[in-house]
Amino acid sequence: MNKDQIKGAAKELAGMVQKNTGEAIGSAEQQARGMAREVAGRLQRNLGDMKEALKDSMKDANRKQ
């Protein structure tokens, strides 16, 4: 696990909370901000996933040599 995966997951969770809070209080602005934070977190987490996959494939390639 790398820091992009961890930070992305945390940001995604915070976005979900913010979005749901916005829904509960009837604030379209908070809902939109929450959705944006959630998407940004998902992208960061996916970037971390890709980094890990690349690192793993590099390790496999080095083992085969």
C-alpha positions in Angstrom: 0.0 0.0 0.0 1.3 3.5 -0.8 0.4 6.9 0.4 -1.7 7.7 -2.7 -4.0 4.8 -1.9 -4.3 5.8 1.8 -4.8 9.5 1.1 -7.2 8.8 -1.7 -9.3 6.5 0.4 -9.5 9.0 3.2 -10.4 11.8 0.8 -13.0 9.6 -0.8 -14.6 8.8 2.6 -14.5 12.5 3.6 -16.3 13.3 0.4 -19.0 10.8 1.0 -19.6 12.2 4.5 -19.7 15.7 3.2 -22.1 14.8 0.4 -24.4 12.9 2.8 -24.3 15.8 5.3 -25.2 18.2 2.5 -28.2 16.0 1.6 -29.3 15.8 5.2 -29.2 19.6 5.7 -30.5 20.4 2.2 -27.3 22.1 1.0 -26.7 21.6 -2.7 -23.3 23.4 -2.3 -22.1 20.9 0.3 -23.4 18.0 -1.8 -21.5 19.2 -4.8 -18.3 19.8 -2.8 -18.6 16.4 -1.3 -19.0 14.7 -4.7 -16.0 16.6 -6.0 -13.9 15.5 -3.0 -15.1 11.9 -3.4 -14.2 11.8 -7.1 -10.8 13.4 -6.4 -10.2 10.8 -3.7 -11.2 8.0 -6.0 -8.8 9.2 -8.7 -5.9 9.5 -6.2 -6.6 6.0 -4.9 -6.7 4.6 -8.4 -3.4 6.3 -9.1 -2.0 4.6 -6.1 -3.4 1.3 -7.3 -1.7 1.8 -10.7 1.6 2.6 -9.0 1.4 -0.6 -6.9 0.5 -2.7 -10.0 3.5 -1.2 -11.9 5.8 -1.8 -9.0 4.6 -5.4 -8.7 5.0 -6.1 -12.4 8.6 -4.6 -12.3 9.4 -7.0 -9.4 8.0 -9.9 -11.4 10.0 -8.9 -14.5 13.2 -8.7 -12.4 12.6 -12.2 -10.9 12.2 -13.7 -14.4 15.7 -12.4 -15.5 
